[in-house]
Amino acid sequence: MDGVIWVVRAGEKARFAQEFLQERHIAVGFRDVASDDVSGMSEADLRARVVDARQRNATGQLISFALRMSAGDLVVTPRLQLSRDYLVGRVGAYEHHPEDPASGPHRRRVTWLGTFDHDTVGEAVLNSLGAIQTVFRPTAVEAELRSVLTRLRPLPAGAEPPTPRDSATTSPTGVASSAAPTVTSAVWAPSLDGPVAPAKVTATRGLARADLDVSLDEVGRTRITCHHPALVMDQVPRHIDPGTEWDGSPGVYVLTGTDLAHAAVRTGIERTLTTTLIVKPWAYVGLSEDFRGRLSSHRATKPEWRRALLVRSGAHPFSSDDIRYLELAIHQALDATEEVTLAQATPRGNLSAQPRNTALLDACAATVVSVLRLTGTLI
């Protein structure tokens, strides 16, 4: 089958899957990014609305859904909680539903083509389709997935209503609307929706949800494994080398430590000197395919760092463009927290990177920030 392949989830636990099938659409919310019509906006317009790291990921997904997805592309919608299979269809143009139904104000029409079962695909496809994002491209398994899509099981008779006569449908509330699928933009997790923040948020910041397996070896290296997105991370003290499995493995690292500053004031008639010690987390983000050599170099040139968090893919290895993009994404995510002193300028050279799946890499960056909070680097 031709056309770009996308995955679009049907809400938490596939709760909108039956609606998607019966009403011939897909939809997302992402209301914290935009609840209004985005068809006339550019990617830059939407990115300008981002106020925190969580919204950056959601904005990328909304851009994919509303601006990058094209009529004629293929969509896969998991409905595992309902029937352990996946819906497959061809999408139409983006439409906006101002009445903001529960599934979301952003929609695309879909002509459903059929389904394939969970048990008919390999583990790599299942892992890719199980990524946490609401909207993404399963590029790592695209070849195998295209083969699966050539032998879809037809939908049972009566599973879909007849095609509407015109472009208008009636919502469950009786309000007429264009029949394009409703797309819901969320902040980070697919189920997070809410009003657009009027200003930059600094008091309260949410975390990317992550299910982590953590283990500690006999020399002090901490192995942290995340399944969605698939990442393997090691946190190593300054005096410990990474394990041999990091040799020749492309990835990103974050050096962490503390930044100390002193403030002095004179108060009172006696001109008493008061000194305040200010402690703030310190970080440096880099990329490497030779982690041992890079950390050895940093021991000689950067005395500030105490621990290093090493990050590599837990599925298919990152490409050079992937790690260039991820380095920038982690730097921006850390900068957005306003909780850390970054020891380098924004890596502008990475803006030319052509990664395979930006939504997945944005999710990786958010997960890395959550791990740094878990390990006490951020407050």
N, C-alpha and C positions, 0 to 999 in steps of 0.2 A: 504494500500500500504506500502511495506517495503522500507527501505532506509531513510537516514537522510534528513530532509526537510530544504531547504535553501530558502531565498528570495533574488533575484538579480534584481535590478531596471534597467530599459532600458533608462537611461539618464534622463535629466531634462524633465518633462512633458511627459515621456514615448516616447521620440522622436525616439528611436531606436527600439521600439517594433515590428514594421512591418518588419524591417530588421532581428531581432531575429527570427521571425516566418518564413519568407520566406527563409532565409539562414541557418536555423536550427542551431543556435548557441546562446550563451549569451556572453557578452563581458563587460569588464571594462577597465578604463584607468589608474588612479592613477599614472600618469607619474612623479609626483614629488617624488614618492618613487622609481619607477623602470619602465623604458620604455623598458628594455632589457628582455631577456628570464630568467625567475626565476625558471625554472623546476629543475635545478641542485643546487639550493640554499637551505639552511636550514632556519628555522624561525629565528635563531640567526643572520644569514647573513643579512636578510632583516631588522631586528630590529636595526642592527648596522648602517644602513643608516639614521636613524631618526635624524633630526637636530632641530626639535621643536615640541611643543605639538600637533600642527595640524597634523603633519606627523605621529605621534604615532597612531592616530585613523585610518588613511588611511592604514598604514602598517598592522594593525590588520585585516582590511578587505581584503587586498590583500593576506595575509597569509591564511585567510579562503578560498578565492576563488581558489588560485593556489595550496596550499599545504594540506589543511584540507578537502576540498570537494573531494569526491571520485566518480569514475565512478559508475553509478547506483543510486546515490543519486537523490532525487527529487528537482526540482526548481520551485518556484512560481514567476512569473514576472507580476507585476501590469501594466495594460494599461488603467487606469481609464479615462485618458484624451481623449482616443480614443473610447472606447466602454464600459466603466464602468464594466470591468471584469478582470479576472486574467488568464494568460496562465500558464499551468502546464506541465512539461516535465521531462524526465530523462536525466541526464548529462553524458557526456563522459570525456575523459582525457583532461588535460590542454594542450593548444598549444599556441605558441607565433607567432604573425604576425609582422615581422620586418618592413613592409611597414606602420605600424601604422595607420590603418583606423580611421575614426572619432569616432567610437564607442569604440576604444581602442585596444592596442596591445596584450592584454591577452584574450584568448578565451577558451571556452569549447563547444564541439558539444552538441546538444540537440535533442532528439526524443520527439516531442511535443505530449502529450497524450490527451489534451482537455482543457476546460476552466470552470470556475465557475463564477457566477455573483456576483456583489457587494451586491445585495439585498438578497442573499441567506445565508449570514453568520451573526453571531451576532456581537454586538458592540465590544466585547473584541477582536475578530479576526481582525476586521477592524482597531482597534487602534494599534494592534501589527503589522499588515502588513503596517500600515502607518508610521512606524518609519522612521527617516530621513536617516539612513544608506543606502549605496548602496548594501552591502552584509551583511546578518545576518541570524541567526537562530531564528525562532519564537517559542522558547521553551515554553513560558508561555501559549500558546494556542495550543500546538501541538496535544493534544488529539482531540479537536474539529475540528482542521484543517484536521487531518487524516480521520475523518468521512466525511468531505466535499469532500475529494479527491477520495472517493470510488464511488461517483456519479457525475463524470465530464460530462459536455456536450461535445459531439464529435465536433471536428473542422469541419466546413463546407467543402464540396467537393471543391477541388482546392485551399484551404487555404495554403497548403504546396506544394512545388514542389516535384517531385520524388526524392527518395534518390539518392545522387551522386554515380557514379560507383566506384570511388576511393576516396582516402583521400585528393585529391587536389581540390580546388575550384578556381574560378577566381574572383578577386575583381573587383569592379566597374571601377577601373583604368586599368584593364586588366592584373594585376600582379598576377601570380599563387601563391597560398599559401596553407598551410595546412588548412583543413576545420574546425579545432576546433574553438569554440567561442572566440571572442576577449574580454578580460577582461581589463577594464580600471581602474588603481588605481589612486584615487584622494587624495588630502591632507586631507581635512575635509569634505567639502560638495561634493556630487556626481559629481557636474559639475566643480570642480576645478581641472584643469590640468596645467602642466607646466614643465619646465626642472628641473632636479635634482639639488638641491642647492649644490654648491661646498664646502661650509663651514657653520659653525654654524651661524644662523641668529640672530642678536640681535637688529638691528636698527628698523626693522619693523616686527610686528607680527600680523597675522590675528586673528580674533575672530571666535569662533563657532557661526554659525547663530542660533538664537533662537527666537521663538515667545513667549513672556511672558505676562501674565496678572498679574498686580501688584495692591495691595490694602493695605491700612494702617488702623489699628484699633485704638480705642480710647485711648489705653495705649502706643502706639508706636511700636507695632509689625507690621512688613511688611510681607504680604503674597505674595509670588511669585510663580506662577503656570506656568509650561512649559508642553506643550502637546506632543512634539516630541523632545527628549525622554520624556516620561511621568514622571514628577517630581513635587513634592510639596516642597517648601522651605519657611521657616520663618526666617527673620532676626530680632533678638531681641537685644535691648540694654542690657548692662551688668546688670543693676538693675532690669530687667523685667524677670519673669519666662515664659517659653514656655506655650502655651495653653494646655489644658488637652488632646487634640487629639494626642499629642506627647508621652503620657504615654504608655509604652509598644510597641512603634513603632520602629522597627529596622531602623537605618540609620546612616548617617555620619554628623559631624558638623565641621565647620571651625571657630575657634576663630580668630578675627582680631584686630589689634591695630597699634601702631607706634613704631618703633625702633629708638632710639635717640643715636647719637654718636657725639663726640666733636673732633675737630682737631685744634691744636695750632701750630703756626709757629712764628719765630722771624725774622723780616726783617728790613733792613736799618741800618744806623749807630747807631741810638738810640735804636736799639734792641726792636722795638715795638712788643708787643704780639698781634697777631691776632687770634681770636677764631672763628671757623666755626661750626655751628650746622648742622648736617646731619640727615635728617629725611627719613626713609624708611618704607614702610608697613611691618607689622609683622603678622605672621600667625601660627596657630597650628591646625593640622588636627587630628581628632579622630573619633571613632565610639561608638555607644551606643544604648541600648534599654531602657535606663532610662535617658532621656535628662535633666529632672529637677534635679535629683541627681548629674549627671555629671557636669552640669554647676555650681551647688552650690559648689561642690568640687573645681572646677577651680577658683571660686571667692576667695577662701581661699589660693590657692597655686600659682595662676598666675595673678599678678596684672597688667600685660601689656595689657590684652585684653579689648576692649571697646564694641565690638559687636560680636554676634555669628550668623552664618548662619547655619541653621538646614536643612538637606536634607533627604527626604524619597521618596519612590516610589509613583507615582500617580496612578499606576495600581495595579499589584500584589505585595505584600510586598516583600522586599528584604530578601533573606536568609542570614544566618550568614556568609557564604562564599562570598555572593554578597557584603556585606558591608566591609568585610576584603579586598576584591579586590578593591572596590571603594575607600576606604581610601588610599591605595597605589597609585591608579591612580590619585586621586586629588593631593596628595603630589607631585608626579612626574610632573604633569601638572603645578602646581604652581612653582616648582623648575625650570622648563624649561623656564618660563617667565623671570627669572633673575630680577624680579621686587619686590621681597618680601623676607624678612628674615624669614626662617622657624625655629621654636623653638624646633624642635626635629630631631633626625636622621631618615633616611628613614626606614619606618616600615617593616623590612626585614621578620618578621614572617608571613606577609601576602602573601609571595611568594608561600606558599603551598596551598593557597585557591583554591577551585574548583568551580568557579562561573558558573551560568547557561548560560550566554550570555555575553562574554567579549566585543564584539563590542558595544552592547547597553550600558554597564557600562563605556566604554571609552567615548562614546558620552555623558553620564551623567557627567563625570569628566570635559569634555570640556565645557559643559553648565554651570557648577558651576563656572569655571574660568571666563566665560563671565559675569555671574551675579555679581561676586565680582568686576569686572571692572565697571559694571553698577552702583553698589552701592558705588563706590569711593574708594574701598580698594586697587585696583591696578591702576596704572597710564595708 
